[in-house]
């Protein structure tokens, strides 16, 4: 027996397919949408359709964009000599939000994960290598996640890139600002020690 009218159940079911959305949250969202005005609901539906219709991958860096090349690749003020390699578009946004990086990017769209059947051929590595041979890149920053898969991907890329005579660096990992040593895990502490620099 259905608890709600079929359209409400359908909306709840559709919302539970989103990552991190359980039945309770989906129900709360569905009733929020139901209480909103028709123009608000149409705006939400329109925004979802617009994303699906207009967003594609940049042909240069493979970031998500609605123009090609994307706004980062078009920006002549950004250094062409430094290329930051990230696993996904959300990583690119996180680095951009720091305001500390002014080079270009390359988005892999994942990490090497053999247990899930994701190998180098499933990532944008071939395109990266073509780009490195074509452009005058002096340094590649490997900004993959501090996971086993991210580390394996960084190591794999380093082995491919170093023979091209390009400097390869890896972002540092360690104790965050405001963090306390006694509460840090062993891996974080070891990475902090490895990434130490002159003071």
C-alpha positions, 0 to 999 in steps of 0.5 A, a space after each residue: 500500500 502506497 503511503 502517498 499519492 503516486 507522483 509524490 512516491 515517484 519524486 521521493 524514489 527519484 530523489 533517493 537515487 541521488 548520492 547521500 540522500 536517504 528515504 527521510 531526506 528524500 521525503 523532506 525534499 519532496 514535500 519542500 518541492 510540493 510546498 514551493 510555488 509552481 515557478 520555483 518548481 519549474 525553475 528547479 526542473 529547468 536548472 536540472 535539464 539545462 545542466 544535462 543539455 548544456 554541460 560537456 567536457 572542455 576539449 583541452 582540460 576536461 573540466 565541466 563547462 558550457 563553452 569550449 574551451 572553458 573559462 580557465 583554458 581561455 584565460 591568457 593571464 594563467 600560466 601555461 607552464 604549470 599544469 595541475 592534475 586533479 581527479 575530478 571537477 570538484 577537486 579543481 573547484 576546491 583548488 580554485 577557491 584557494 586563490 593560490 593557484 594561477 596555472 592551468 588544469 587537467 581533469 582525469 575523471 577518476 583514479 586508477 582503481 583496479 578493484 573497480 575495473 578502472 585502469 589508466 585507459 579509463 582516465 584522461 591520461 592519453 589526452 594528458 600525455 598528448 597535451 604535455 608533448 604539444 604544450 610547453 609545460 615546465 611543471 606538473 603538480 599531481 593533486 590526486 587525493 591522499 588515498 591508495 588509489 590517488 597515490 597509485 595514480 600519482 606514481 603512475 603519472 610520475 613514471 610517464 611524465 618524468 621521461 619528458 623532462 618535465 618537473 613533477 611535484 606532488 601537493 603536500 599532505 599533513 596536519 591541517 591549520 588549527 589541527 592538533 598533533 595528538 588527534 592526528 592519525 599516523 598516516 597524516 603525521 607521517 605525510 606531515 613529516 615527509 613533506 617538511 620544509 626549511 623553516 
